[in-house]
Amino acid sequence: MRFVFDLDGTICFKGQPVTEPLMDALEQLTEGGHEVIFASARPIRDMLPVLHPRFHTHMLIGGNGSMIYRDGELIYSQAFPTEQVKQITGLIEKYEATFLIDGDWDYCYTGPANHPILANLDQANLADSVSLESLYAVMKVLILTASDFEKMAEELSELDVTLHKHRNERVIDISPRDIDKWSALKAMGIGEFDYIAFGNDANDISLFQHASHAVMIGYHEELSEHAAETIALQGDCEEAIIRKLEEMTGKMSTASA
């Protein structure tokens, strides 16, 4: 079976790397013949620092599905068309917005010097901060501040793009049209109901909708409609996730015996 894990708020918390006990549990999945996939809103560059290097060769889906990395190489990417980049930058100028814009590796940041997103931005100094014009392609846009946040979000929603508003973060997350975590799995030949999903936020909805089983970490109202079960953040959440994985794989072993 394939297991697909979101990162922030699901198996890593407060920007810290995935802990060793959780990594050991994930490694036990692979040793048991299961495939472990990571799917995050983070670009690949920012996924690597929170995962132990022994997992860097696994399939990593970044930028909410706009890029896929496997065996140490970027094997798939989907950028915004040039015309859409012009439309988005036009709205950025109109609403005096600040942003984090990701290329397939480097990035352009114009946000506040104390914005929380900086805690997760290129923690391992793997990329360069460049001008927007220097980005070869635009894969993902995060709007961080704006003169009228709600009106800007409304105008962005009229473009042919994918929008997410992340819980607990006042940001607008913009990806190319029809790009999400599920679309990335499909691009890799993974079918509907061929995986188990773990997630915590609105950008995991498509992932949950097509999973054979979906486990929500914490609570998100929209996501809860698609979750088969929930693991609470209160108490020892990580231990509860480990126990859940052991329970699932134990049932699979019994069923195949």
PyMOL commands that set and color helices and strands:
alter all, ss='L'
color gray80, all
select helices_A, chain A and resi 20-31+44-50+53-55+63-65+82-94+116-120+132-134+149-157+181-187+202-209+221-224+237-256
alter helices_A, ss='H'
color red, helices_A
select strands_A, chain A and resi 2-5+35-39+60-62+67-70+73-77+98-102+107-109+140-145+161-165+172-176+195-199+213-217+229-231
alter strands_A, ss='S'
color yellow, strands_A
deselect
rebuild
show_as cartoon
